[in-house]
Amino acid sequence: MDLHLTSEQTLLRDSAAKFIGAAGPKVTRGFREQELSFAPVRLREAGDLGWLGILVPGAANGLGLGLTELALVLEQAGRGLLCEPIGLAAISAAALAQGRKPHPMLDRVMAGAVLVVPALQERAYGDDPLAPHTQVVEKGGTLCLTGQKAFVCADGADGFLVSASGRDGPVLCYVARQASGCTLSTTQTVEGRKLATLDLADAPADLVPPHPSSRNAVDALHNLALLALSAELLGAMERALEVTLDYLRIRKQFGKLIGSFQALQHQATNIYIRTEAVRSLVFQTAANNDPYCIDPALAAAVKAKASEDALAVTEACIQLHGAIGFTDEHDIGLYLKRAILLSSLFGNAAAQRRRYIAIAGLTG
């Protein structure tokens, strides 16, 4: 799929590629199993470039751009295996800017001085984002949350955007990491970074109001997260394919370049088709949706497609490398590990298909 970008979008993509290219697999290896899985200074640099406020309106000191621009940046983040969670920070900033008066944390989040991440998922196999089990009640004029969130990218986070069920339906709340009644327990992932379980026991919280164009603040943030993760998965697929094609052009077996073997050509063609299909779906969804009112069925569809195909593509790329692809020393395995992590967040392909069926009313 050929993208017809404006000169501004091209400049944004190229600047993202340059910034993210300074990191890459070597830097990613260095952060594996470290106490902090990214460099805070790099997150602040992303803030200085305006990327963390890419969806925030200009009236709130953001860039006021759209989903296509966000997808272009996150595509490059996936290609470079960027460790800094700029996608989660950017969509959290967009959520904090929704109300008539932006949340007090917004400016610091956009600057990269603090990290706020979504905490929406409660079960391993996905759940209804608009029916969270976490409860919110008002006590003495303060909102208090009680419940548990799973698979939270809490590494280095200073606060969380938590979905909860209230008297009038689902609401989105901001909870500081150091708030009373807020505890974290972490688990190591195959990719090297940690995911956390967030336990809340009457933890004080601030209400995050919805944007006027959105159906619900929780729904808006959840769908943004699905698209953001899909764009990053796309970038990982693209770069894994490029690395593999380069290998097929130089590796010889039986005196011939293995890229000349028809069976390998067919497999390479199949993973190219998968990658281009995801690219088409990601950017068509981005081009035709408001950041605060993404079609939930489309969001589920694009995440299902990206999750499934990213795993298939990166696995096939390892196979095309042969034995060296299975070693930890080769970079190609890092793309599979990144795909495993991102594809599982906020619901894997199977969970997204179930959500799509429910939204579309296809249950008969």
N, C-alpha and C positions, 0 to 999 in steps of 0.2 A: 504494500500500500504506500503510495506516494503522498506525503503530507504537503499541502500548500500553505506554507508558513509566511507570516508577515515578516518584514525586516526586523521588527522588534522581537518577535518570537524566535527568529533564527539567532539573534544576538543573545537572547536569554539561554537558549539551548547550548550555544557554543561556550558561553561563560560558565554554565553549569558543568559542561564536559571538562573544561580547563581546571576548575576548582576541584572536582571530584577525581580527575585524573592524577592529581598530586598525592592521592592516597592509594587506592587499589589493593589488590590481594596481599601484598607484602605488609602493609599497615594493618589490614584485617587480621592477619595471622598474629601480629603482635598484641592484639587486644583479646585474643581468645583466653577465656578463663581468668581474666584479670578482674580486680575488684570493681573497676569501672570500664565498661566496654567501648567507650568512645572518648574523644578528646574534647573537653568543654570549650577550649579555645576555638576549635573548629566550628562548634555550634554557634559561638558568638560571631565568628566570621560569616557564617551563613546568615545570621541575623543582620549583620552590617550590609550584606548584599540585598537585603529585603525579602529573602525567600520565605522566612518564617511568617511574614505578613502578606504573602502573595495573594490570599483571598480576602484579606481585611480591607474594608472600604477606605478610600483616601481620607474621608472625614475622620477616621480613627487612626490616621497616620500609617495606614497600610498601602500596599501597591494597588489594590483594587482590581486585580486581574482575575482571570477565570480558571476553569478546570483544565483547559488545554495547556495553559502555562504551567500549572501545577504538575500535570502529567509529564510535560517535557523535562522538568527538573528532576522528578522522581524516576523517570526512565533512565536518566544519566546516573542517578544514585544507585540504581540496580546494576547498571553496567559496571560501575566502579566498586561494587560491594561496600558502599559507604557505611561506616559504622554509626555515624551521628544520625539520630532519629529525626531528620528534618521533616519527613512526611507527617509523623505523629504530632510534632510540634506545630507544623503549619495548620493542620486541621483543628488542633486544639485552640490555636489563636483565632481561627475563623469562628469557632464556637463561642469563645469569650467575647467576641465583638458583636454578637447577635442582637443584644437588647438595645433599647433606646440609649442607654448609658453603658459604655463598655465596662467590663469587669476591671477592677483595679490592677489585676495581674497582667492585663493584656500587653502593656508597653514592655514589661520585663520579659515576657514570653517572646514577643516579636524580636527583641534585641538578643535573644539567646542567653540572657543572664540567668534565667530559670527555665526549667523544663517541666511542662505540664503534659500529661498523656491521658488518653481515654482509658477508662476502666468500665467496659460494657459487658464483657463476656462472663458467664457464670458456670457454664458446663463445657466439658471437653468436646462434645459433638454438636455444639451450636444450640442456640435457643432463640426464642422470639425476643428480639431486642425491645419490643414495645410492651413486654410483660415481664419485667425483671422481678426477681424474688426479694431483692433488697428493698427495704421499706424506709420511707421518709415520714417523719412526724414533727410537729412543731411543739417545742417545749420551752416555755418561758420566753417566747418571741424568737427562739433560735431553731433553725431546722437541724434535725439530728437523723443520721443515717444508721441503719442496722442491717447487716447482711454480709455477703462475701462475693468477691469478684476474683475470677481466675484468669491466668495467662495474661497478666498485666506486664507491659514492658516498663517496669518500674525502675530499671537500672539508671541511677542518676536523676530520677524524677523528684521534683520538689512539690508536686501536687497532682491531683487526679480529677478528671471529669467523669463522674459516676452517675450511672442511670439508676433510677429508683422508682418504685410505685408509690404514688401519693393518693390523696383522696379523690383527685380529679383526673387520674391517669398517670402515665409515665412522665417523669421530670428529670432534668439534667442538673447536677449539682457539682460545685467545686469543693474539693476536700484537700486541705493542706496535708502534706506527708507527716508533719510533726503534730497534727491535731490529736487531741486526746481521744482514745478509743480507736485509733487507727494503727494497725499492726501489719507487718509484711513478713511473709516466709517465702524464700526464693528456691528455685530449682534450676539446675544447669541444663542447657539445651544442647542438642547435637551441634549447633552452629558455634557454641562457645559463650554466647551471652546468656544472661539469666532472665527467666520469667518469674513473676511473683504472684502469690495469692494474697489478696488484700482483704483483711478482716476488719469490719467496722462494727463498733459497739457504741451506739449513741454518739457517733462522731459528729461534731459540729460542721455545718456545710453552708455554702452560699448558693442560692438558686441562680441558675443560668437561664435566662428567658429565651424563648425561641425567636428566630428572625420572622418578620412579618410575612415573608413569602413561604416559610416552611410549614409543614404539617405539624411538626413536633421537634423540639430541640434534640431529643434522643435519636429520632429517626434521621434527622439531618446529619448528625455527627456520625452515626453508624454507616450510612450510605457513603459519606465522604471517606471514611476509613476503608471501605471496600474498594473504592475506586483508586485511592492512594496506594494501597497494597498491590493492586493489580498492575498499576503503572510501574512499580518497582520490580515486580515479578517479570514484567515484559523486558525491562532492561537487563535483568539477569539472564533471561533466555537468549536475548540478542547477542550478548557478549560471549556466552557459552558456545553459541553456534559459531561465532567468528573465530574463537580460539580453536575449535574443532576443525573448521575448514582449513585454517592455517596448518594444523598438524597433518591433515590429509594430503596437503600439498608438498610436505617435506619428508614424511616418513616413508621409507622403502621396505618392501618385503618381497622376497623372491626376485630381487633385482628390479622391482617396479615400484613406482609411487603407489601407495595404497589408495590414493584418490582416484586411480584409474580403474579400480575394481568396481564392477557394475553394482554388486550387492551393496557396497558402501555408498555409492552414489545415490541409490534408491533411498537408503536410510537418511542420508543427508538432505535429500529433497523433501522427505516426509517431515523432518524437524523444521525445515525452512517454512513449509506450508503452515505448520502449527504456530510458529512464531508470528508469521504475517497475519494469521487469523486473529490472534490475540491483539496484535497491534491495531488492526482495523477496529475491533470491538472497543478497545480502550479509548481510542481517539474519537470514534463516532459518539460514544457515550459522553465523553468530555465536551465535545463541541455542541451537543444538543441538550444540555442540562444546566440549570441554574445551580451554583454551588450549594445553596441552601434548600434546594427542592429537586434533588436527584430522584428520578423514577426508581422506586425500590426494587421493582422487578428487573430493571436493567442493571442496577448495582449488584444484585444477586447473580445475574447471568454472567456479568463480566468477571466477577470474583470466582465463580465456579469454573469458567473457561480458563482463566489465568492460572488458578491453583492446579487444576488437572494437567494442563499442557506444560506448565513450567516444570513439574516433576517429570513428566514424560520426556521432555526435551533434554533436561540436564542429565537424566539417567542414560538416555541414548548417547549423549555426548561423551560420557564416561566410557561407555561400551566401545565407541568408535576410537577411543584412545588406546584400547587394549589394556594390558596389564598395568602400564604406567598410570592410567587414569584412576586406578583403584588405590594408588599410594597417596599418603597424606602430603607428600612433597609437591605433587602437581596441583596447580591452581584450579583445575577443572572441578575437583571435588568440592571446592569452596562454594561454587555456584549451586550445586545440588543441596548442600547444607543450608544455604540461604533460602533456597526454594522450599525446603522442608519447613523451615520456620515460618516464612511469610504466608505460605499456603494454608497453614493451620490457624493463623490468627483470625479472630472474629468468625470462625466457622470455615471448615474445609470445603472442598468441592461438593461432597455429598450433602453437607448441611445447607449449602447455598442452593442446591437443586431442590431440596425439600422446601426451603423458604420461597423459591420461585413458584413452585407448584401451589403453595398455600396462597400466595399473593394473586396469582393468575386464576385461582379457583378451578384448578384442574383435577381436584380430588374426586370429582363425580358425585 
